[in-house]
Amino acid sequence: MFPDRRPRSFLDSQVLSRLAAVPLFSRRPMQGSVSGRHPSPHRGSSVEFAEYRKYVPGDDLRRLDWRAFGRSDRYYVKEFEADTNLRCCIVLDTSGSMDFGSTGITKIEYARKLAGSLGYLAIQQGDAIGVSCVAKGIVRSLPPKRNPAHLMNFFDILEQSRPHGETQLVSVLHELSETIRQRALIVILSDMFVEPDLLRGCFRHLHFRKHDIAVFHLLDPQELGFTFRRPMRFLDMEGGPSVFAEPNDIADRYHKALQTYLDDLRSVVLESAIDYHRVSLDENYEQVLMRFLVGRTRGKG
């Protein structure tokens, strides 16, 4: 089930075949339109037993538990979990800073690999996939659909996305919290150049709307290591002024500021129960996705 025959630079068929062995699960109940493999907040027919409840006139007599009646002399009905499909919404940061990369791949290219693979896996198991490219606002948006032909439009948007402009991730996430009305898995692909305290409110807003949130925090090895050895001019890729500095003079302060930022962000995601993954661009993206999928399999239920 793969109607798109065009070669895509961000897709690897061998990687997709290996990842397809592990299903993509939601950590929160979903409200889909068809039967699927994800838990629903409603009761229905499934192999997963939920609870007993007292019989009321009109209930299906086939669901009566006669063993419970024999023990208690009262009528009880078995309730089962309903299974439904998933809506997966990719939030792709396309601000100017996503065009940086020192390992032969930029952040936006790495994000395309993650997003393209997740989109393919979602469609393969009958789920819906959509994408919102965001920078200063929502640049392009494709609402989630579950038909295979929709996957080509999804890939086209990923392929055509170009990093440009400022990051306004906070306001965009608040907007998406209101516009994505049905429960969904929200996957954020970004370098997260935002104050952690501001993200706390975004995550709470998304949780209030019953969304399941996953974050892939993309960082370049040079941003983490700051291994510069000679005076350099540092450019703001989102339009700010450039800074000429001697790396040896500012390295200690840079590492301290970076560690404070990462600690604050970690505190926010732990407090908000976010499925958070810090990713260095020199990591194999297949391993990153495998950890993500396996972690959700263990957490199912």
C-alpha positions in Angstrom: 0.0 0.0 0.0 2.4 2.7 -1.2 1.0 4.5 -4.3 3.8 7.1 -4.4 6.4 5.9 -6.9 8.5 9.1 -6.9 11.9 8.8 -5.2 12.0 10.8 -2.0 15.3 11.8 -0.6 14.0 11.5 3.0 12.6 8.0 2.6 14.5 4.7 2.8 12.5 1.6 1.9 14.7 -0.7 4.0 14.4 1.5 7.1 10.6 1.6 6.6 10.4 -2.2 6.3 12.3 -2.6 9.6 10.3 0.1 11.4 7.0 -1.4 10.2 7.5 -4.4 12.5 6.8 -2.1 15.5 3.3 -0.5 15.6 2.7 3.2 16.4 0.6 3.4 19.5 -1.0 6.3 21.2 -0.5 6.8 25.0 -3.9 8.4 25.4 -7.4 7.4 24.3 -8.3 8.5 20.8 -11.6 9.4 19.1 -11.4 8.0 15.6 -14.0 7.3 12.9 -13.2 3.6 12.3 -12.0 0.6 14.1 -8.2 0.5 14.8 -5.6 -0.5 17.3 -5.7 2.5 19.7 -7.8 2.7 22.9 -11.0 4.8 22.8 -12.6 6.7 25.7 -15.8 4.9 24.8 -16.9 1.3 25.4 -17.3 -1.1 22.5 -16.3 -4.6 21.2 -12.7 -5.6 21.7 -10.6 -8.4 23.2 -9.5 -6.0 26.1 -11.8 -6.4 29.1 -12.6 -3.1 30.8 -15.0 -3.6 33.7 -18.3 -5.0 35.0 -21.5 -2.9 35.3 -25.0 -3.6 36.5 -27.5 -4.8 33.9 -30.1 -2.4 32.8 -33.1 -3.2 30.6 -32.2 -3.0 27.0 -28.6 -4.3 27.3 -27.6 -7.1 25.0 -28.3 -10.4 26.9 -25.3 -12.0 25.2 -23.0 -9.8 27.2 -24.3 -11.0 30.6 -21.8 -12.7 32.8 -23.5 -15.8 34.1 -20.6 -16.7 36.4 -20.9 -13.4 38.1 -24.7 -14.0 38.4 -24.0 -17.4 40.0 -21.7 -15.8 42.6 -23.7 -12.8 43.5 -27.3 -13.6 42.3 -27.2 -10.2 40.4 -27.0 -9.5 36.7 -23.7 -7.9 35.5 -22.7 -7.0 31.9 -19.1 -7.2 30.7 -17.7 -3.9 29.3 -14.8 -4.0 26.8 -12.5 -1.3 25.5 -13.3 0.1 22.1 -10.5 0.3 19.6 -10.3 3.1 17.1 -7.9 4.7 14.6 -5.4 7.5 15.4 -5.1 11.0 14.0 -1.4 12.0 13.8 -0.5 15.7 13.3 3.1 16.5 12.5 4.2 20.0 13.6 7.3 20.8 11.4 9.4 23.8 12.5 10.4 25.6 9.3 12.0 28.7 10.8 15.4 29.8 9.6 17.4 28.1 12.4 16.3 24.7 11.0 18.6 25.3 8.0 21.7 24.7 10.1 23.8 21.5 10.1 27.4 20.7 10.6 27.3 16.9 10.0 26.3 16.8 6.3 22.6 17.0 7.1 20.5 20.0 8.2 17.9 20.0 10.9 15.1 20.4 8.3 16.4 17.4 6.3 16.6 15.3 9.5 13.1 16.3 10.4 11.8 15.3 7.0 13.2 11.8 7.5 11.4 11.5 10.9 8.2 13.0 9.6 8.1 11.0 6.3 8.8 7.7 8.1 6.1 8.4 10.8 3.6 9.4 8.1 4.2 6.2 6.1 3.9 4.0 9.2 0.6 5.7 10.3 -1.0 5.2 6.9 0.2 1.6 6.7 -1.7 0.8 9.9 -4.9 2.6 8.9 -4.3 5.8 10.8 -4.7 9.4 9.6 -1.7 11.7 9.0 -1.5 15.5 8.6 1.2 18.2 8.8 1.5 21.8 9.8 4.7 23.7 8.7 5.2 26.5 11.2 7.6 29.5 11.5 6.3 32.9 12.4 2.9 31.4 11.9 1.3 28.4 10.2 3.0 28.4 6.8 1.3 25.4 5.2 -1.2 22.9 6.6 -2.6 19.6 5.5 -5.4 18.2 7.7 -5.1 14.5 8.7 -6.6 11.8 6.4 -6.1 8.1 6.3 -6.3 7.2 2.6 -3.1 6.1 0.9 -3.4 8.7 -1.9 -3.3 11.4 0.8 0.3 10.3 1.6 1.6 11.7 -1.6 0.3 15.2 -0.7 1.9 14.8 2.7 5.3 13.9 1.1 5.0 16.8 -1.3 4.6 19.3 1.6 7.6 17.8 3.4 9.7 18.0 0.2 8.7 21.6 -0.5 9.2 22.9 3.0 12.0 25.5 3.2 13.3 27.0 6.4 12.8 30.8 6.6 11.8 33.4 9.1 11.5 33.7 12.9 10.4 31.1 15.4 6.9 31.7 16.9 6.4 28.2 18.2 4.5 29.2 21.3 1.7 31.2 19.6 1.5 28.5 16.9 1.1 25.7 19.4 -1.7 27.6 21.2 -3.4 28.1 17.8 -3.1 24.4 16.9 -4.5 23.5 20.4 -7.7 25.3 19.3 -7.9 24.3 15.7 -7.2 20.6 16.1 -10.4 19.8 17.8 -10.4 16.0 17.8 -8.0 14.1 20.0 -4.7 13.5 18.2 -1.1 12.5 18.5 0.8 15.8 18.1 4.4 15.2 17.0 6.6 18.4 17.2 9.8 18.4 15.2 11.8 21.5 16.2 15.1 22.8 17.6 12.9 24.3 20.3 14.6 27.8 20.4 11.9 28.9 22.9 12.0 29.8 26.6 11.0 26.6 28.5 8.6 28.4 30.8 6.6 29.6 27.7 6.3 26.0 26.5 4.8 24.9 29.8 1.6 26.8 28.9 1.5 25.3 25.4 1.8 21.8 26.7 -0.9 22.3 29.3 -3.2 23.7 26.6 -2.6 20.7 24.4 -3.2 18.3 27.3 -6.4 20.2 28.2 -7.6 19.3 24.6 -6.8 15.6 25.4 -3.9 15.4 22.8 -1.0 13.0 23.1 2.2 15.0 22.7 5.6 13.9 21.4 8.6 16.2 20.9 11.7 15.5 18.9 14.2 18.2 20.0 16.8 18.5 17.1 20.2 19.8 18.0 23.4 19.9 16.0 26.6 18.4 17.6 28.3 21.9 17.4 25.4 23.4 19.4 26.0 20.8 22.1 29.8 20.7 22.1 30.7 24.3 20.9 34.0 22.9 19.6 35.1 26.1 17.8 38.8 26.9 18.0 39.3 30.3 16.4 37.5 33.6 16.3 34.3 33.4 14.4 31.3 35.4 13.3 28.1 33.8 14.5 25.0 34.5 12.4 21.4 34.6 13.6 19.7 32.4 11.0 16.3 34.0 11.9 17.3 37.5 10.9 19.0 38.9 14.1 22.4 40.7 14.2 25.6 38.7 13.8 28.1 38.4 16.7 31.9 38.2 16.3 33.5 36.4 19.2 36.5 34.4 20.5 35.1 30.9 21.3 37.6 30.3 24.1 36.4 33.4 25.9 32.7 32.5 25.9 32.8 28.7 25.9 32.3 28.4 29.7 29.4 30.8 29.7 27.8 29.1 26.7 27.9 25.7 28.2 26.5 27.0 31.5 23.6 28.7 29.6 23.0 25.6 27.5 22.9 23.3 30.5 20.5 25.7 32.3 18.2 25.7 29.2 18.3 21.9 28.9 17.6 21.4 32.6 14.7 23.8 32.5 13.3 22.2 29.4 13.7 18.7 31.0 11.8 19.9 34.1 9.0 21.3 31.9 8.6 18.1 29.8 8.7 15.9 32.9 6.1 18.0 34.7 3.9 18.0 31.6 4.3 14.2 30.9 5.6 14.9 27.4 7.1 12.1 25.3 10.3 14.0 24.8 13.3 12.9 22.7 16.5 15.0 22.5 18.2 14.1 19.2 21.6 15.0 17.9 21.9 15.2 14.2 24.8 12.7 14.2 22.4 10.0 15.5 21.0 7.4 13.2 17.3 8.5 12.6 16.2 4.8 12.4 17.4 4.2 15.9 15.7 7.4 17.1 12.4 6.3 15.6 12.8 2.7 16.9 13.3 4.0 20.5 10.2 6.2 20.1 8.0 3.3 18.8 9.2 0.7 21.3 8.8 3.1 24.2 5.1 3.6 23.2 4.6 -0.1 22.9 5.8 -0.7 26.5 3.6 2.2 27.7 0.5 0.9 26.0 -2.3 0.6 28.6 
